[in-house]
Amino acid sequence: MSIFKKNIKVSSEEELINLAKKNSKYFTPIYNQYHEQIFRFVYQRMKNQDDAADVTSQVFLNALLNLNKYEFRGFPFSSWLYRIAINEVNQHYRKTNNKRFVNVEDANIKDIIEESGADFDEEKREKLLQALASLNQEKVMLIELRFFEKRAFKEIAQVLNITENNAKVKTYRVLEEMKKRMIN
């Protein structure tokens, strides 16, 4: 990553974050780099754009205010932002007492059905949507991160603060559970 800011060349994300920790004006390139990605992640879980924009703003405000707590551990900075986003989405739903919402695209549904070993058809699509609606928050998050966000298990583990192996096991267990519901 080459970012030029006031004649300072930054060659890595870690270096940019360290600059931003010292001076908040260097947070702007971080915001620009990740805003759209985090907004899409949040919007995927919200009913409208206004709520998604508000929650996304809160994500970046919290990231800026807590940047000194961030430690580089070999994972993309986006993993830390996703964790903040998950917490903010959950907090939004707790505050508003609304039921969780998941925007689902047919391409993602098709991927899940094919991953579970079944052929895609309209009946399986409807059953899968019903199965998704019945899952608890943690299970939905695993499916969202893996199939909607196309995240690697290593990054899912970082976002959810679990081991990579645990992320794999839990994801495949959820797929098995959903497969059983699609068959019935």
N, C-alpha and C positions, 0 to 999 in steps of 0.2 A: 504494500500500500504506500503510495507516495502522495502525501498531502502537503501542499505548500501553504503556509500561513505566516505572514509577516517575515518572509525570508528564512523560515525555519523548515527544513525538510525532515519529515517524519517517515521512517522506513518500516515501522511496524505498528500494529494496533496497540500493542503493549506500551510502546513509546508514547503514542498519542494519548493514551489513557493516563499515563504518568504525568504528562504535561497538563492534562485537564484536571488532574487532582490538585495541581499547584495553582492553576489559573482557569477559571470556569469558561473563559472565552474559547478555550480549545475543545470544549464539549460540543460546539456547533458542528464540526465535521462528523463527530460520532452520531449526533442526532440526525444529520442529513443522510448518513450511511444506513441507519437502521429504522428510521421513522416509518417508511412505507411497509417494510416487512413486519414490524410490530403492529402497525395499524391493521394490516390484513389478518394477522393472528388474532387480534382482539375482535375485529369485525366478524370474524368467523364464528364468534361466540356470543354475539350481541344481536338484538332485533333491529337496531337502526344505526345509521351512520353517526348521528349526534352523540349517542351513548358511547359508541366506539371511539369517537374523537376525544370525548371527555376522559375516558379511561386511558387512552393512549397518552394524552397529555400528562395524566397523573403518573403513568409509568416513567416517563422521561424526567418529570420533576423529582420523583423518588430516586431515580438513578443518579441524577445530578447531586441531590442532597446527601446521598449515601455512597458516592463514588470512592471516598477514602476507605470504605470497608471492602471494596472489591479487591480481590487478589487474583492475579493471573495464575491459572493452574493447568495451562495447556489446552483449554477449551476456548472456543470463540466467545467474545464478549457478548454476543447475541444470546448465548445460553443464560447468562445472568439476567439479561433484559427479559427473556421469556419467563424466567422464574418470577420476576417482579410483575410481569403482565398477568400471569396466572393468579398471583395473589390479588392483584387489583380487580380482575374480573370476578373472582370469588367474593371480594369485599363489596363490589357493586351489587351482586345478587343478594348478599346478606342485607345490605342497606335497603334495597328496594323490595325485598321479600318476593321477588319474581322467581319463576322457575327458570332453570338454566336453559339456554338456547344454543343450538348448533346448526349453522348453515352447512348444508351438505350438497356437494356437486355430484352428478351422476358418475363422472370419471373416478372419483374417490370411492364411491359405492362399488363400482365395478372392480376396482383394485382389491377391495376388502373381500368381495365374494370370490374372486379368482384366487386370492391368497388362502382362503379357507378351503379351496379345492372343489368348489362348485362352479357350475356354468351360470352366467349372468342371464336373468330373465326378469320380467316385470314382477312376478310373484315373489321371487327371492329378494328383489329390491325392496318391496313393501315390508316383507318380513324382517329384513335387515334394519330398515328404518325403525320398526317397532322394537327390535332388539336393542338398538342404540338408545332409544328413548328410555328403556328400562334399566340401563346400566348406571352404576353409581359414578360419581364425579371422577374418581381416580381412574376407573376403567375407560371412561369416555376420553379422558386426557391422554391415555396411552394410545388409543385409536387415532385421536386427532393428530397427535405429534407424529406418529408413524405413517399414517396414510393420507392425512390432509396436508400436513406440513412437510412430509417426505423427509423426516429427520432420521439420522442414523441412530442405532441403539445407544451408542456412546454418548451422543448429545442428549437423547431422551433421558438417559441415566443422570447426566449432569443437571438437566432442567428439573427433574423430579427428586434429585438428591438420593438416588439409589444406585446400586452397582449396575454395570452394563449387563451382566448375566441376569440379574433380577429383572431388568427392563425387558429382556428377551422373553424370559419365562412368563412374566405377567402378561405381556402382549399376546403371546401364543395361547395362554389360558383364556384370555378374553375372546380371542378368535374362535377357540373351541366352544366356548359358551354361546357365542353368537351363531356358530354353525349349527349347534343343537337346536337353537330357537328357529333357525331358518328351515330346518327339516320338519319340525312339528307344525 
